[in-house]
């Protein structure tokens, strides 16, 4: 038996970090002066790692399996009664346990990595949604907060000015927020329609609304062309579908402040 053959099993156990005591010290001494065994050890380590990592997925590489089988085949057949053989068999089982531990650890890392990716994706989606909501809130608040916003108060045209509406309008952006209170209840299938009355030309539809049980209502950013200067805002009662031009008398009107 050659020197390399007698170290075959020890090299396999060494690669799994399962060789201890005098056997390990003896092999360390041999490796210091044997380049061939050092090369064999590095190949066994690489093959064992590939075998462990591949245990959770596709079939293990044939080369890794064959290398380990060859190492076991070259094992010297010692009598069972010899204590060293019993000890080596015990360390062999420990080596396979170490391999299983590597597999479990690799699977755990893979699962943690997958969970982390899902968490990051969810956080990114929530951040994007929050950014969109913030942008919408800024757009709604701009006509109310910006100093250049035009503020118009609408009052009842004939009755005492109990119902009231306020329009906050930014013509450069075509942004409009309208708030109303104390609005009278509507007949069935009717709705209030807000109108932007420009400096010249016909009134422009600026949104439909129905008051709640307390007479409150609002219109937020109806589709209006940017740059239209408002002479006044007005309200009529129209069919629920709305109208392109006023068909009913104006019930509330207000000019720019």
N, C-alpha and C positions, 0 to 999 in steps of 0.2 A: 504494500500500500504506500503510495507516495505521500509526501508531507502535505500536499494540497488536499488530497482526498481525506486525510484524517482530520482536517480542519473544516470540511464541507458543512457538517451540521452546525459547528460552532459559528461559522460565518453567517448562516441563516438566522441563528438565534441572536447573534451580535447585531444584525441588521434590524431586528425587532426590539433591540434593547432589552433582551431577556437573558443575556448571558452575564453571570455574576461570579464573584469570588475568584478562586484560583484559575478556573477555566478562562475567565475573561483576561486575567493578568497574563496567562500563558499565550493567549491569542494576541493580546496587545504587543507582547514581545516579538511574536512571529511576524505580525503586520509591519513592525518597524523595519524589518529587513527583507520583506517579500512584496515586491511591486505587483506581482500577479494576483496575490490574495487581496491586496488593497483595491485593485481594480474590480475584482469579483465582489468585494464588499459593497462598493459604490453602486454597482449594477443591481445587486440584491436590494439595497435600500430604495433605489428608484423604482424597481419593479414592485416592491412591497407597497410603496406609496400609491402607485397606479392601481394596484389590486384593491387597496382599501378604499380609495376614492371612487372607484368604479363599481363598488358593491351596491350603491344606492341607485345606480342608473343602468347603462347598457352592460352587455356581457364583458367580463374582465379581459384585458389583452392576453392573447394566447402566449406571448413571450413571457409575461410575468408569471403566469400559471406554470409554464413549462420549467422556468428557472427554479421555482420553489420545489417542483416535483423532482427535478434533477438533483437538487441539493439533498432532499430526503433520500433519494435512491442511492446516493453516494455515502450515506450514513453507514459507518461500520456496525455490523451485527454483533453486539456484545451479549454475553449470557445474561439472562434476566436476573440471575441471582447476584450479579455484581452491583454494589450500591451505587456506583457512578451511573450505571444505565438507568436505574430508577430515578436518580436525581435529574438526569438529562430529560427523561420522559416528562417529569413534572414541569421542568422549565419549558419544554416544548408546548405543553398546554398553556402555560403562562404567556408564551409568545403569541399563540393564536388569540388569547384573551386580549393582549395588547392590540392586535390587529383589529379585533371587534371594537375596542375602545376608540381606535382611530376612525373607524367607519361611523360610529355613533357621533363622535365629535364633529366629523365633516358634515354629516346630515344635519346636526344642530346648527352649525354655522350657516348652511344653505337656507334652512328655514328662517333663521333670524335675519339673514340678508333679504329674503323675499318679503318678510313682514315689514322690514325697514323701508323697502322700496314702496310697498303699498301705503305705509304711513306718510311718506314724503309726498306721494302722488295725491293723497287725500288732503294733506295740508296745503299743497300748491293749489288744488282746485278750490278749497275754501278761501284762500287768499285772493284768488282771481275773482270769486263771487263777491267777497267783501269789497274789493276795489271797484267792481261794477256798481254795487249798491251805493258806495260813497260818491261815485261820480253822478249817479242819478239824484242823490240828495243835494249835492252841490248845484246841480242844474235847476232843481226845484227851488232851492233857497236863493239863488242868484237874483231873481227879480225883486225879492223882498229885501235883501240885504244891501245890494249894490247902490251906492249914492246916485248913480246916473239913472236908476230905474224910474219910470214915470208912474206916479200913484194917482189913481182915479177912484173917487167915491161915487157910487150910484145910489140914487134915492128914488122913491116912488114918484111917478110923474103926476098923478092926480090925488091919490090918497095921502094922508099924513105920512111923513117919512119914517115910518116904523121899520119896514124892510130896508135892509142896507147891504150894499156890496162894495168890495174894494178890489180894484184891479192893479196888479203890479206888472208893469210891462217894460221890457227892454227891446227897443226896436232894432238895435244893431244885431241882436241874436235871434229876434223873433220869439223871445221867451215871454210867456204870460202865465201868471198865477192869479186866479180869481177866487175870492172868498165871499160868501154871502151868509146872512143870518136873518132870522125873522121872516123868511119868505113864506107867502101864503101857499096852502096846499093846492095841488093842481087837479083839474078834472081828469077823468080816466083817459088814457091814451094821449095825454098831452105832456109837454116838457118845456122847460125854459130854454131859450137859445140866446147865447151871448153874441154880440156883434161888435166888431171893431169898425168904427167909422173913420175912414182916412181923411186926410186933408182935402183930397179930391177923389171923386169916383164913388162907386156904390159901396154900401156896407159889406163887410167881409165876415162870414161865419167864423165864430171863435169858440165853439164848443156848446154841447147840450148838457143839461143837468136837471136833476130832480132833488128837491130838498128832502131831508129826513124828517122824522116826527117832530123835531124841534125847530124846523125851518132852516137848518144849516145845509150848505152845499159848497162845492168847490169845483173849479176847472183848472187843470194843471197842464201847461205846455201843449195846447192844441196846435195843429199844423197851421202855421202862419209864415208867410214869406218874410225873410229878414230885411230890415231897412224900411219897413212901412211906418210912416209917422202917423200916430193916432191923434185925431182931433177929439174923439170922444168914444165912450163905450156905451152900449145900450142893451136892453133885454126885452125880448118879446116872448109870447107864449105860442108855441108851434106844435104841430104833430110830433109824435115821438121820433119819427124818422128824420126830422129836421128839414130845413128849407135852405135853398141857395140864396134867396133874398127874403127880407121880412114880409110876411103875409098878414100879420096881425099888428094892432097898434102897439107902440112902445109903452111898456109898463114901468121901466126904470131907465134912467139915462144919467151920464156923468161925463164932464169934460176934464181934461188934464189939469193937474194942480201946478 
